[in-house]
Amino acid sequence: MRAALYSHDSVGLGHVRRNLALAGALATSDDGERVGGLVITSQPSATVAGTPGGWDWLVLPGIRPSSDGYAARDLDLEPPAVARLRGALVASALEEYRPELLIVDRHPFGASGELRDTIERLRRQPDAPRIVLGLRDVLDEPRRATAEWEDAGGAGRVADAVDEVWVYGDPAVHDPVASGEIPAELAEKVSFTGYLSLGRRSAWTPQRRDPFVLTMVGGGSDGASLAGTVATIAPPRGVRSLIVTGPQMPSEHVEHLRRIAVAGVDVVRQVPDALALVQRAEAVVCMAGYNSLAEVMSTRVPALVVPRHQRRQEQRIRAAALARHGVVAALDPEEADRGAIRRWLHGAVGRRVDRTGLRRDGLAVVPSLARGLVAGHPDGRRGLPLDAATTADNGTPSTGPTTREATAHVR
């Protein structure tokens, strides 16, 4: 099977890292069928992770959010021109590669509608690929989510353009259909896969063997405040503190962190794969991006989550929902001062958290969904077992007491 996975990637690395995890799951599923394809992104820094065998990158010209949508990140092009260029590159790649499955992450027609003409043309072709809209567990507050569906041309137009909608979450934790984030016109196409957590693989082995607590702030573009607070906190006795800033944190902010870091705190800009560090950490402090928390939830490592509140409410909603289930601790950014984080870190080292009650085996479910869809048997998708509650965690020892995390402080 040939597949293509698209993400628009204006800010952060979460979208493309999610697609990279999907590519790994499709490439290594145990049914014997070889699956290869294209991972389409506009974040060159993501390619440091490499791709599974049979997969390759298609890196588009970069974009960034602007007051009226998306603008070119580096090219001297007006927004309509960069959208046409990106759309033409994707269209050409799909025409030549001819995938049987196209998974579009988050934006049904791409950034600024750059895929709309291509997708609607594909839908008219007899040998068109099956098209899936892949959505994270939380979109945004319903009012804003509704406006985004309207900006895409309306839920009816999206429903005509896709065969299925896969939600990478557990509806018992947060149900975006019930909340109104996903409109009724799309509800019958929705399958919940479970979180894309268990089964993530890391080809990188960190050299450090000393115990450490880990702070990660996604791509880093808006993580300087949280990282700066942790940099001034002395780690618990016998443990070092490692801060990974992300490749998108401005260089001057990274240098500032290194200047203010107290003894026992190390600051690095980027690692090949954060999952390997999460698996070895004594505790994790992070923001509430989907990918960071999917990696955390593949382990038993305690996590303190400080959600971003700018631009959208997605991270706040996710942090609060997971905290209510006792699988992470959460603090509102205004409450996440040195004292609160220090107290949590000193209480977290030596503990392990039970997350087996969540559906976390989405990476095992997705290949079955893909096979059924491409083979023309989509009706079997709702009967797929999401049995993560009986599945062991990845890569973390079971030593130390197992607990539920504290009640959320996020409001």
N, C-alpha and C positions, 0 to 999 in steps of 0.2 A: 504494500500500500504506500502511496505517496501522500504526504500531508504538507500543508503550509500553515504556519501559526503567525498571526499578525498582532502586533501591539503598537500603539501610537507613540508612547514613551516621550512625553514632553518634559516631565519632572520625575526624578527618582528612577529606581531600577526594579520596582515591584512588578510591573506588568511583564517585562521581558523575563525576569527571573521565574515568574509563574509559568510562562510559556516554555522556558527552558526545562523546568521540572516536568511539564507535560511531554515534551519531546523525549526526555529520558524514559518516562513511563511507557510511551508508545514504542520506543526502540527496543525496550528490554522486556516487554510482556511475554509471558511464558506459553503463548499459544503457538509458537513456531513461525508465525508470519513476520517477515521482515518489514519494518516500517521506517522509512527515511523521509527527509523533507527539508523545508526551509524554515528558519526562524527569522522573521522579519522584524527589525527594530530600527530605532534611530538613536540608540545609545551606544556609541563605539566602545565605551568602557565596559559594557556587559560582555564583550567577546573574550575578555581575559579568562572567563570560566570555561571556554571551549564548548563543543557540542558533542552529542553522542555519535557513534559511528553511523554513517549514512546520512548525516544532517550537516547543513552548512548555514552560514549567516547571509542575510541580505540586509545591509546597513543603509538606511535611507538618510537623506539630508535632515539635520536636526531641526526641531521646532521647540518653541517655548510658549507658555501661556501669555496672552496679551489681552488688552482691554476689550477687544472685539473677536476673541477666539484664539487663534494660534498664529505666531509669526515665526519667520526663519530664525534659528538660533545663531547661525554664523554667516550664511550666504546673504549677499546683497540682493534680496528678492522681496517683492511685496507678498503679503499673505496669499492672495489668490494664485500667484505664480508658483510659490513653493508647494501649495496644495496640488496644483496640476502636475508639477514635476514628480512629487512623491507618488501621486496616483498613477502616473504613466509608468514609473519604474515597477510598481507592484503589478500593474496590468500586464506589462511585458513579461515579467517573471512567471506569472500564472499561465500566460499563454504558452510559453515555451516549456515550462515544467509540467503542466497539466496535472495538478494534484487531484486525488479523489476526495480529499477532505480538507476544508478550509475552516480554521478556528479563528474567529476575530475576537480579540479581547476588549471587553468593556464598551467600546464605541461601535455600534453596529455597522456604520458606514465609514469608519475611520475618522481621524481628526479632520475637522472642517469638511466632512463629507467626501474626502478624497477617494474613497472606495465605492461610492454610490453607483456611478456609471458602470464600473467593472462588475460589481455584484449583480446589479439588475440585468446586465447583459448575459452574465453567466447563467442566471436563472432561466433564460430563454433557450439555452442550448441543450440538446438532448443528452449530451455526455457531461453535463455540468457536475462539478464537485458538490458533495453534500456540504452545507454551510451551517456552522454552529456559532452562536453568540455565547462566549464564555464570560460569566459574571462572577465577581467576588461575592462573599457572603453579605456584605453591606454596600449599598450604593451611596445613599445620602439620606438626609431627612426627606420624607415623601414629597413635600412641596417642591424642593429643588429637583428631585429625581423626575417628577412629572414634567417639569419645565425642560429637562434635558431630553426626554422622549419626544416632546413636541419639537424641540430644535432639530432632532434627527428626522423629522418628517411625520411623526405620529406613530403610535404603537401599531396601528394597522399596517402601515408601510413596512415597518420592521418585521412584523409577523409574516408578511408576504416574502420577505427577503431571506429568511433563515428557516432551516429545517427543524432545529432544536435550540433550546436555551439550556446551557449547563450552569448551574449555580454551585460554586466550589465551597460549599458550607454545609452546616447541619441545621435544618430548620427548627430543631428543638432549642438551639441557642439563639438564632435570629432567623426569622422567616420574612424575606423581602417581598414575597407575594402577599402574605397576610398584612404586612405593614403598609402596602400600597406603593412600595418602591418599584415593583414590577407590575405593570398594568394588566388588567383582566384579559385583554386581547392576546397577551403572550403566555398567560398562566398555563394553558393546556400543553404548551411546548416545553415546560420547565421540567428538568430533572435535577435533583439535588445529589451531588456526587459524594458529599462529605468533604472535609478540609483536605487540601493537597499536602498532607503532612507525612504520614508513614510511607516508607519506601524511598524517601529522598536519599540520593547518593552523593557522596563527596569524593572526588578523585585526589583531593589535596590533603596531605598529612602535616599539620603544624609541627614545627620543631620544638616548641616550648613544652616542657614537662612539668613546670612548677604550677601549683594551683593558682587559679585566677578567677576574678569576677569580670564579666564582659559587659561593655556598654556599646551598643550599635544604634545608629540613627539613620538607617536606610541609606539613600544616596548621599545624604549629608547637606542638601541645599538649605534646609531649615532646621538643622539639628544642633547648631552651635550653642544655643542656650542650655539645653539638657546636658550636652557633652561638657560644657564649661562648668556646670555645677558639679558633675561627677569628678572632673579633673582636680577639684579642690578638696575632695574627701579622701582622707587616709583610709586605705583598705583594711579589712579585718586582719588581725595578727596571723602571720604565716601565709598570707594570700596577697598576690599582686592584683592590680586593677589595669585592665586593658581596654582602651577606647579605640574603636574603629570609626573614623570620621566619615567614610564614604568618599568616592571620587569627586562628587559634585560640591563638596564644601569648599568655599573660597580659600585660597592658599593663605591669605592673611588671617583667617579664622583658625586654620590649622596651626599656624605658627603661634598665635595667641594661646591656644590650648597647651602647646608644648612649654610656653613660658610660665604659665600659671600652675602647671601640673605639680602636685606635691610628691614627696618621696613615695615610691611604690606604684606610681601611675605611669603607664606607657601609652603613648599616642601614636597610632599608625593610620595611614591614609586609606589603604585598601588592602584586602586580602583576596586570594583567588576564590574562596568559598567560605562565607561566614558560617555555614552549617557545621563545618568541622570544629570551629571554635565553640559554637553553642553546645555541641555534644560533650565537650570537655570542660565547660565552665562550671564553676561552683554556683553561680547565680548570674542572671542576665537582667540588665536595665535596657529598655528599648522603647521606641515609639510604637504606635499601634497599627503600622502598615500590615496589610494582609500577609505578605511574604515573610516578613520577620516573625510574625506570630505563628504562621504555619510551620516554620522551622522550629520555633520554640516548642510548639505542641507535639512535635515528633519525639520529644524527650521528656524526662522527668525533672528537668532543671527548673528551679524556682525563677519566676520572672516578675519584675516590676514594670508596668506599662504606663508611660506618660504620653497620652495621645496629642497629636497635633489638632489645633482648633481652627487654624486659618484655612481659608478657601472653602472647606466643606466640613460636615459633621461626621463623616464616615468613621474616622478613627475613634472619636468619642463614643459613638454608638457601639462599635466593636469592642472597645475596651470594657465598657460597662456590661455588655452582654456576657463576655467571657468571665469577668470578675464575679458576676452573679452566680455563675456555675462553679466558682471556686477553683478555676484552673490558672488564673493569674491574679496578682494584686494590681491595683490601678490607683493612680493619683492624678488629679487635675493638675495641669501645668502650674497654676497659681499655688498649689499645695506642695509641689515637688521641690522644696528647698533643701539645703544641705543637711539639715537635721533629720528631715523625714526620710531622705534617701539613705543617709548613714544608718539610721535605726533599722531600716528594712534590710540593708546589706548585712549588717551584723547578725540579724536574726535568720537570714536566709541560708548562709553558709552551713553546710552539713545536712540540710533538709532535701527531700525529694517530694514532688507533687504528683498526685494520681490524676491522670488525664484520660484514663481508659473509658470513661463514660461518654466521651465525645465520639462522633463519627469522623474519623481522621484518615480513612483509607481511600480517599478520592483518586489517588494515583493508581490504585488497583482497579477502581471502577471505570475510569475513563477509557482504557483500552477496550473493555467490553462494550461500552457505549459506542465507541468509534466503529468497532467491527459490526455491531448490529445495524448502525445507521448506514454504513457504506454497503452492507449486504442487502439492505432494503427491509430490515426487520426492526424498525424503531419501536414497535409496540411492546417489545420485551423490556424496555428500559426501566419501567417503574418497578419491576419485580426484582431488580438487582439487589443483592444483600449488601447492606452497609454495616458491616459487623466489626467496626473498629473497637467496640467496647470489649471485645475478647482478644484484641491484638496487642502484642507487646510493644513497648516503646523502643525507639532506635538509639543505639549508641551511648546510653548512659547507664552507669552502674546503679544497682538497687540498694546500695548502702545508705544508711541514714534513715531517719523517720520519714514516713510518707504522710502528707497532710493535704488539706484543701487550703487554698490561699485565702487571705483576709477579704472581707467585704469591700466592694468598690467604694472609692471616694469620688469617682467621676460623676458629675451631675449633668 
